[in-house]
Amino acid sequence: MADTLRIVHCFRSPVGGIFRHVRDLTEAQVAAGHVVGIVCDSTTGGEFEERLFEQMKDMLALGIHRTPMQRHVGPGDLASARRTYRIIKELRPDVLHGHGAKGGAYARLFGSLLRVSRSRVARLYSPHGGSLHYDETTATGKLFFALERSMAYFTDCLLFVSDYERRTYRRKVGEPPIPNTLVYNGLRATEFEPAIMGPDAADLLYIGMMRDLKGPDIFIDAMAVAGPKLGRALTAVMVGDGDDLPRYHAQVKRLGLQAHIRFLPPMPAREAFALGDLVVVPSRAEAMPYIVLETLAAARPMIATAVGGIPEIFAAGSPALIRPDPAELAEKISEALTDLTAYGKLMPDGADLRARFGADVMAAEIEKAYFAALDR
């Protein structure tokens, strides 16, 4: 087998952590001599994502292919699936790597169809949380986990981004009947440099998708409580976009915080770090969020919820971790802002982070999984 692979990454929405993961991975794979392409949804993402695609297009020999993909299962799925399959078939991949629930389903089904008519195609799946966030006691959860169990037999390897994600899969779906491995998300070497603070930075900074799963509402409620605790009005910047953004604008207005919270569209994390002294990640659920890694690598102090794979980044019992609760977050904000310099010294060691969460480590482990899947 040749050392050069034709790799196609398939995922639905080109926003957030999945898109970041795919961008880093494709960059490393192209640098390693592989031929890479992307297939994803054309109806999501904004100007920020368009600029990222523009930066990527010249390095991806198999191109960037965008076609409408529904988030939920519905009548439009059949037409979407046909279009996506035709695109992937024309790309003739050796490796089809699906990310997230929809990308994972397409990669495994279409990879299996391709194997009927041609030589081996490795089918890999990275959940990135995805359907694993569903409650296994609900009808929707039971349906998704039954589908995951059946799809495992069309999968050559499962790639988990955190041990929490792997444990959740085992608990909700079952023990995988196929090879699986843990590969942490990784950052580029340049990201392990301290970020420069802006002269007029706000007290607090939120960076992420504007949806309840990520906890913007928790952040806003906590800010309203933390100010009186500190005896002054706090300021904050919230960076991101999403369907729930209008609700958060309304929440800020209802709490009388319009003069204290500024909303900005998506931007690179290191650019956003200049806008706030203390980064807050108030998520209700996560797999292995890049924003936590980026913040710590940039030597910025932060507060994060102890959900998903986040505790795997920090030392056991880290004072930076809280429950996704407004009152608890408000207490931690007031504690951190009382002496931010002392609080910053409680963050994880930079050298340890680099050794565990480097993009080079991530790409090498995933490449190893690709070749192992093709050899089986």
URHU-V840594 format. One record per helix or strand of 2 or more residues. SS is the DSSP state (h for helix, s for strand). FROM is the first residue (numbers start at 0). TO is the last residue. If there is no record, write none. Layout:
ss = (SS SS)
from = (FROM FROM)
to = (TO TO)
This chain:
ss = (s h s h s h s h s h h s h s h s h h s h s h s h s h s h h h h)
from = (5 15 34 46 62 75 94 99 121 129 138 156 162 179 188 201 211 215 235 244 260 268 275 289 301 309 320 325 339 349 358)
to = (10 30 40 58 66 90 98 116 125 132 153 159 171 181 190 206 213 229 238 253 263 274 280 296 304 312 321 337 343 355 374)
